[in-house]
Amino acid sequence: MKLSTKASLLLTGIVLAVIVAMSFFLFECQRKATRALIDQQLESEANALANGIHGFMEEKKRAVAAIAGNFPVGALQSGDIDTVREYLGRQLSFHPDFESGLFVLDRDGRFLADFPVHSELRGQVFSSRDYFQRTMAQEKGVVGAPYISTRTGLPVLTITAPVRSDSGRIEAVVCGSLDLLAYSALGYLQERRIGKAGYVYLVDRNRQFLVHPDRARVLKTLGEGHNVFLDKAVGGFEGTGETINSLGVPMLVAARQVPDLGWVLLAQMPVQEATASVREGIPEVGLFFMAALAVVLPVGLLMMRRIARPLEVLEGAVQIVTQDLRKSEGSLARPFAATALDALRKMRSSDEIGNLARAFFQLSVRLKHTLGSLRAAVNDWERTFASVQEALLVLDSDGKVLRLNRVAENLFRTVKTDAVGRHWRDVLASGHGEPADWPTSETLGETGSLKLTSALPGTPGMFDLSFSAIVGRRGSNGFLLMVTDVTEKMRAAERIRELAFHDGLTRLPNRLLLTDRLEQAIATAERNGSRVGVLFLDLDNFKLVNDTYGHVLGDELLRQVAKRLTTCLRSNDTLARFAGDEFVAVIMDLADLDEAATIASRMLLCLKEPFDLSENHAHIGASIGIAVYPEDGATPALLVAHADQAMYRVKGHGKSSFWPAGSPAATPGEGRPEQ
């Protein structure tokens, strides 16, 4: 065999080997990059969903704790189940996520009341239930283990909170029942898809499926050893790996622990789908290899004489390309020098080296296009970042601003060139003093994620500051700070609280707030050794005014009455509208019954003056019953009831007067207390 043939064959083999090696290298790099991207996507999905589940459960626990904190203990102790059931109904309207209802168990686990009402459960014993035993043992609210409801046949999750008496003794347990697979609870996880065939599921430490796309597997347990990755996850592992699902399909999977609940969120995607883009390129490489082999070998045999010069040119171009690749490693700059590309483009040799040079040129152009696409993707991300309607700041690990969007520039009245490099606290403070509740870099480094509501110095309103760790392959590389204006949201919440505790007509405290104020007054009096007065006032002749002038003027009369009665009380006393034309006054630090009588007389006197109702004058009076703590009762319910009874004694003896609850029932001949 001639040397030219050997040289041609050798050169052909080398060139083809280089092409194959580069192809496999590029595919391996692409495979690893794709795998890393999929792992990151799965980890991000699992982390976001786990945090969302934790936040949802914490919100529900706070809701049940609030229901227990405001529970009408007096009604519970007196056996007033209707009042308890009415309270549960009101609370359910505030917390509609408890789709399976609210119910109350006494300290022995007996079913007392629920809403919606299921009377067949009354008196049944639930003391063996996991959530009841844990609540009584830990003396705090818990999230119970999911179970199948015997009433609905659906998976439910019970959240509890203890109801305590004034002495701190647990009197009952309030339970909120969530439909586990309702979309408003955790059911949305069943519809969550990652890619085309990826999905998520939730398990507990016992390998019991809490949520799974296959409803038949919900609350079913997978034995140890069937899924090695799942075994690691329930043991506390967090991260990514590979597994095989129940259908025998290889999957990429990521696991995240749900804080405080002992649950694990797993997100997974079929390996075949994840690596589809890599496999699709293999036929193209094969075709390119065959085409190169068919062209390079015969041309090399015929054009050996012309090999030397093109080979030198190609060698020079390859060296330049190699140097440029090394210089631009890790950047999106153009990787090939113009001299190398021009040399490859202008090479006119038609032998193997010439073909190889042209093929190399085409690969170079393709790679340039790929890098251009990556640059375009980066630009798209930048535009998206700039168009977000919330203020966003990207921070480094020390809290210094790396970038910010237009909304942030407008909100903090700065420009990108001035903000970049400054600490985020300086940017948000805008030259004013920094609030003490803002976290330090050390705090952010310890927690990773943090959310707080704070004012921005020099900017009206309230804002949510949400810090999220930006996690790279080697750990945290910084933080994303999102600033959201929540001023209107907080105002709306304050308005809702106002409507919940005040009468809509007179703006006075309603029964709910009255009970709370009276409980506070009793607690204060018990500590200070003082008395509390309760004046139950019912308007005389109000029905006549209402029937004569109509309900509109009747409402106006109630508003005027509320204003007059308020002037008769001190600033630390409470006047509440009890119902209809009935009002209740709570007198703090009462010296004796005579002081209560003096205040009652003052109220009667202020009501004697005629009321101006749109060119009409109305005359009314009032009947007042007086009860004093502790002589007439030790609970709000008893004090109000005794004051109510005393008021009716006044009604029976001529009205427009007052009567102490502790005085004996009068007869027409015995007269009334002095006024």
N, C-alpha and C positions, 0 to 999 in steps of 0.2 A: 504494500500500500504506500502510495506516494506520501511524502511529507506534507504536501499541500492538502491532501485528503485527510491525513491524520490531524493536521493543524485545524482544518475546517471542522472535522468531527469533534475535536477537543474543544475548539472555541464554541461550536454549537452546543455541546454538552454543558460547558460552563455557563453560557448565556441562559440556556433553558433552566439550568439548576438555580441560577440567580433569580430568574423569574419565579420559579416555583417556591424558592425559599422566601422571597419577598411576599409572594401571595399568601403563603402559610403564616408568615410573620404578621402581615396585615390582618389576616383573618383571626389569628390568635389574639392580637391586640383588640380587634373589634369584639371578639367573643368576651374577653375579659372586661372591656369597657361596657359592653351591653349587660353583662352579669352584674357589674358594680352598679350600673344605673338602675337595673331592676331591683337589686337588693336595697338600694337607697329609697326607691319608690315604695317598696313593700314596708320598709322600716318607717318611713314617713307616714304611710297610710295607717299602719298599726299604732304608731305613737299618737297620731291625731285622734283616732277612734278610741283608744284607751283613755286618753285625757278627756275626751268628750263624755265617755261613760262615767268616769269618775266625777266630772263636774255635774252630770245629770243626777247621779245618786246622792251627791252632797246636797244639791238643791232640794231633792225630795226629803232627805233627812231633816234639813232645816225647816221645811214646810210642816212635817209632822211634829217637830219639836215646838214650833210656834202654835200649832193646834193644841198640843198638850199644855203649853205655858199659859194659854188663855182659857183653859177648860173650866166650865162652871162647877167647881168642886162642891159648892153648896148644894146644887141640884143633885149631884151624884150621891152625896152623903144623905140627903133627905129622900132618896129614892124617886126623884122626879125624872123619870125616864123620858117623858115627852120633851122636857126642856133640853135634856142631853141630846135627844134625837134631832131636835130643832137646831141645836148648835152644830151638830155634825153636818146637817144639811146646808147650813150657811157656809161652813168651811169647805164643803165639797164644791160649792159654787165658786169659791176662790181658788180652789186647786182641782180643776177638772181632770188633770192627768191621772188621778186615782180612779181609773175607770171601773175597777171592781169594788169601789166603795170604801167608806171609812167605818170602823167598828171599834167598840170599847170592851175590854175584858176587865173584870175586877181583879183584885190582887190574888185571888185563888184560881184565876183562869176561867171563870164562868162568863159566858157571853151576856152582856148587859143590853147593848143597843147597837144599831148600825144605820147607815144611810147609803144607798136606798134601803128601805126597810125589808128585812126577811124575817118575819116574826117566827118562823119555824126554828130559827137558830137560838132564840131567847132561852137562856138557862143551860145551853149545852156547855160542856167543859172542854176548854182548849189548853189546859195546863200542860199537856204532853207536847204541844207544838214547840218546835225549835226556837222560834222567835220569842215566845213568851218566856221560856226557861232562861234564855240568854239575857233577856231584858231584866228579869228579876235578879239573876245572879250578878250581872255587871252594874245594875242600877243605872242604866243609861239606854238610849235608843240604839237599836241594831238594825241591820239589813238581814232579814231571814233568808234561809236557803229556799230556792225556788221549789215549788211543788205543784201538782195538778189539783185544781180546785174541784172538790166533790160536787159543788153546786153548778159550776159552769163547764167543767171538763176541760178548762184551758189552763196553761201554765201561768202561774201568778207568782208575784214577789211581794212579800209583806215587809213594810218598814214601820218600826215602832218608836214610841217615846213614852216614858213614864209620866203619869199625872201625880203630882205631889200635893199634899195638904200644906197648910201654913206651917206645920211643924216639920216638914220635910219628909214625912212618911209617904211611901208610894201607895196611893189609893186605887189606882187603876192603870191600865196600859192602853194607849191610843194606837190603833193600827191603821195604816194606809195600804190598801191592796192595789198593786199595779198589774195590769195585764201585760205579762212579760213580752209577748210578741206583738203588742199594739205598736203601730207606727210611731206614736207619741212617746213610747217607752224605748224598747230595744229592737222592735220589729224591723226598723229601717235597715238594720245590719243584714237581714236576710236578702235584701234586694241590692246590697252593695256589690258592685262588680269591679274587678281590677282587670283592665284589658277586656278581652272577649269572654274568657272562661275562668278568670280568677275570681275568688270570693273570700269572705272573711267568716270566722266563727269564733264563739266565745265558750270557754270551758272553765270549770272551777278546779280546786286542788284535788278533787276526787275523780277527775277525768270525766265529769258529767258535762254533756253539751248543754249550755244554757241557750245559745242561739246558733242555728245552723241553717244553711239554705234548704236542706232536706228536713222539712218539719217532722218527719217520722223519727229523726234522730234526737230531737229536742228532749232534754231530761233523760237521755239514755247515757249509759256509762261505757267507756271504752277501756277494756282491760289493759293492765300494764304489759308492755312488751310488744303490743300491736303497732305502735307508732313511736319510734325511738325519739324523734324530735319532740313530739308532744310530751313524752316522759320527762325530757330535759326541761321543757317550758314550765310544766306544773311544778317542777322542782326549783323554779326561780330563775331559769336562764332567760336572758333577753338578747335577741340578735337574729341573725339569718342563718339559713341552712337549706338542706334538701330533704324531702320526704316522699313517701308514696301514699296517695290517698286510698280510700276504701275501694275505689274502682281500679286500683292498680296503675294509676297515672302518676308518673314522676312529677313532683311539684317543687318550685322554689317557694320558701316560706319564711316569714318573719314573725317573731313573737314579742309582745310587750305585756308587762304585768300591769293590771289595773290597780292603782294604789288603794290600800286599806281594805279591799274587798276579797283578796285571795283569788281573783279571777285572772285569766290569761286571754288576751286578744291575739288571734293568729290571722295573718293575711297571706294568701298564697296564690300562685299563678302557675299554670302548666309550664314545664321546662320547654316543651316543644313550641309553645307560643312565644315564650321569652326569647328563644334563640332562632326564631323564624327568619329574621333579617339576615343572620349570619349564614344560615343554610341556603338561602335563596341566591347567594353570591357564588356558591361552589360550582354550579354548571357553567357560569360565565368564565370562571377561571379555567375550567377544563377546556372549553371551546377555544379560549385564547391560547392555551398551551398547545393544543392540536394544530391551530392555525400557524403558530410560530414555528412548530416543528416541521410542518409541510413546506414552509417558505425558506426557513433559514438553512436547512440541510442541503438542498440542491443548489441554492445560490452560493453557498459557501464553497462547494466543490468546484464551481465554475469561475468564481471571482477571487480566488486566493491571492492573486497578485495585487488586488486592490484592497486587501485586508489591512495592510500595515497602517496606511494613512487614516482610514476611518477608525481603526482601532485606537490610534493615538488620540484622535479627536474625542472619541467616546470616553476614553480613559480620563482625559482632561475634564470632560463634562461631568463624569461621575464623581471625580474628586471635588469639583466645585459644589456639586449638589450635596455631597456628603458634608463638606465644610459648612454649607448654609444650613443644613438640617441640624448640625450640632450647635450652631450659633443661635438658631431660632427655637431651640427646644423649649416646649411649654408655652409658646406664644402663638398668636394667630397672624403673625406677620407673614408676608409672602415667602415661602421657604426656598425658592430657587432664584439664583442670580440670573439677571437678564442675559449675561454673556453665555451661560450654560445653555439656556433655552434657545438663544439665537444660533449657537453652534449646532445644536441638535436639529433645529428647524432647517438650517441651510445645508446640512449634510446631503450630498447628492449620490453617495455610494449606494449601489443597489444590491450589495451582498448582505450576508447575514448581519454583519455589524451595522450596516446602514439600516436594515429592517429593525434590528434591535434598538438602534438609536431612535428611530421614528416611534417604535412601540414605547420606548422609555419616555419620549416626549409626550405621547398621548396619555400615559399614566401620570406624568407630571401635570399636564393640563387638568386631568380629572381630579387629581389631588388638590390643585389650586381651586377648582370649582367647589370641591368638598369644603375646603377651608373658607371659601367665600360664603357657602351656605351656612357654615357655623357662625361666621361673622354676622350674617343676616339674622340668624336666630338670636344672637346676642343683642343685636339692635332691636329686634322685636321685643325681647325681654325688657330692654331699657324703656321702650315706649309703653309697655304694659305697666312697668313700675311707675312711670311718670303719670300715667292716666288714672291710677287708683285714686278714689275720692277721699281716702283717709290719709292723714299725714304719716309718711313712712320714713324712717331713718335706719340706715344700716350702720352698725357700730362694730368696732374691732373689740378684741378681748379686754382692752383698757377703757372702753366706753367712749372712745373718740369716734367722731362721725366720719364715715367713709363716703357715703352718698345720701342724698335725700331727694324726695320728689317735689313737684311744683306746689302741691297742697301744703307741704311742710314749709316751703319757702314763704308762701303767702301767710300761713298761720303765725310763723315766728318772725315775720318781717325781716328776712335775711335773704341772701343769695348763696348759691352753691359754693362759690369760691371763698366766701367768708366763713361758711359753716364747716366745710370739710377740714378735718384736723383738730377742731375744737371739741371739748368734752360735751356730751349731750346735755348735761345739766346747765352749762353756760348758754347753749343754744336755746333751750326751753325757757330759761329764766329771762332772756332778752335784756340783760343788764340789771335786773332787779334781784332782790334777795331770793335765795333758793329755799323752798319749803323743807322742813325738817324730816318729813315722811318720805322723801325721795330716796330710793335705794342707792347704796354705794356699789362700786365695782366689785368689792369683796362679796357683798350680799348676792349680787347677780351671779358671780362665779360659783357660789355655793348652791343656789336654788336652780339656776339654769333658766327657769321661766318664772315670771312674776307679773301680776296684774294689780293695779291699785287705781283708785279714783282720787284725783287731786286737782287743785286750782293751778292755773299757769300765771305766774306773776305778770301783771300788766295786761292780761287778756281776760275779759269777762267770761263767766261761765265755769262749768266743771267738765273735766276731761278724764277719760279712761286711758291710763298708760299701760300698754301690754308689751312685755318683754318676752321674746322667744329666742331660745338659743339656736344659732346657726351651726349645725353639727356637720363637720367634714369627716373624711375617712380617718383622720387621726384625732378626732375629738372636737371639742367646741372651738370654733374659730372666731366667734363674735356673737352679736345679737341683732335681732330685728325689732325695732321699737315702733309700734303703731299707736298714734294719738287720735282718739275718737272723742268728738264733742257729745257729751251725754247730758247737756243742760236741760233740754226739753224732756228727755226721758225721765230725769229726776224730778222735774216739775210735775210731770204726769203722775209719777208714783206718789208724790206728796199729796196731790189732789185726790187720788184714790184713798190714801190713808185718812184724809180729811173727811171724805164722804162716809168712810166706814165707821168713824167714831163720833160724828156730829149729826144732829138733826138738820135735815135739809131746809126746813122752813125757818126756824129761829136761829140756826147756827149754834145752838147750845149743845153741850155733850148729850149723847143718846144713852140708852140703857147700858150698852156695853161699856162705854167709857165711865158712866156713873158707877158701875160695879167696881171697876178698876180703881177709881178715885176713892171710893168708900173703903175698899180693902187697904189702900195705902194710908188712909186716915186712921183706920182701926189699928194698923201696925204701928203708926207713929204714936197714937194715944197709949198703946200698950207699953211702948218703950219709955214714954215720958210720964206715965201715970196720970194722964189727963182724960177728958171726956170728948166724945164726938156727938154732935146733934144732927138728927135727920128730921127735916120738916117736909111732910107730904102735903102738898097744896093742890086743891081742886077748885076751879073757878065756879062761882055761883052765877046762875042765869046766863051762862055762855050759850047754851042751846037756844035760848030765846033770841039772843043777838044774832046767832048764826042763821036761825030760821027767818028772822026779820030782815036782815040786810044781805044775806047770801054768804056763800062760802068764801068768796074773795075777800070781803071785808072781815069775815070771821078770821081768816088767816092773818090779815093785817092786825087785828086785835091781839092775836097770840104773839105776834112779833113785838107789839108795843108793851104787852104784859112782860115779856121776857126782858126787855130793856129796863122797865121800871124795877122789876124784882132784882135785877143784877145790881142796881145802885144801892140796894138795901144790904148787900153782903160785902164782906172784906175781900181783899185780893186773893187770899189763900183759901177762901171758901169756894164751893162748887154749886152752880145751879144747872140742873139738867131737865130736859123735857122728857117726862116718863112715858106719857101716852095721851093723845087727844088734848084735853084741856087740863092735864095733870102735870105738875112740876114737882121736883124733889130738890131740896137744898141740903148740902152737907156742910156743917159748921165745924171747923177745926178748932182744937184747943178750947173747948167749951168749959167755962168755969163752973157753971151750975145750971139748973133748970130755969132759973130766973133770967139768965142771959138769953137762953133760947126763946123764952116768952117775950122778951124785949124785941128780939129780931122778928118774931112772928107778928107782934103788934105793929112794928115798922112796916112790914109787908102789907098788912091789912090797910094801914093808913095810906100807903102810896097807891093802893088800888081804888081808893074812894073817889079820887079825882076822876071826872068824866074823861072818856077816851074819844078823840077826834077821829072819826071814820068817814072821810070824804063828805064833809058838810053835815054829818050826822054825829050825834053824841050818844055814846053808850055808857051805861052805868052797870058795873058788875062788882061782885065781892069775891070772897074766897073762904073756904073752910080748910083749916090747917090742923094736921095731926103731928104731934111731936114725939119722937123716940130718942132716947139718950143711951149711948154706949158708956159703960157696960151694963147699966141697970136694966135696960129693956131688950138686950140681946147682944150676942158676941159675934154675929155674922151679918154681912150686908143684907142677906135675904130676910133674916129675922127683924132687923131694925126697920127695913122698908115695910115689912108686913105689919109690924106693930104701929108704925106711924100711919099706915093706911087705915088700920082699924080705928085709931083715935080720930082720924079725919071723919070717918063715917059716924062717929058719935056726935061730932059737931053738926053734921048734916041732919042728924035726927033731933037736934035741939036748936034749930033756928038759923043755922048757917052763919057766915060772915064772922067767924070766931076761930079759936084754936083750942086744942085739948091735948094735954100730955098723956102719953100711953100709960104711964105709971099711975095715973089717978084712977080711982074707982069709977065704974060706970055711973053716970049721973041719972037721976030721974027728974022729970019736969019740976019737981018741988025742991030739989037740992041745989039748984043754981048751977053756975059754971065757974071755972077758975077765973081769978081776977085778971083783967086785961088792961 
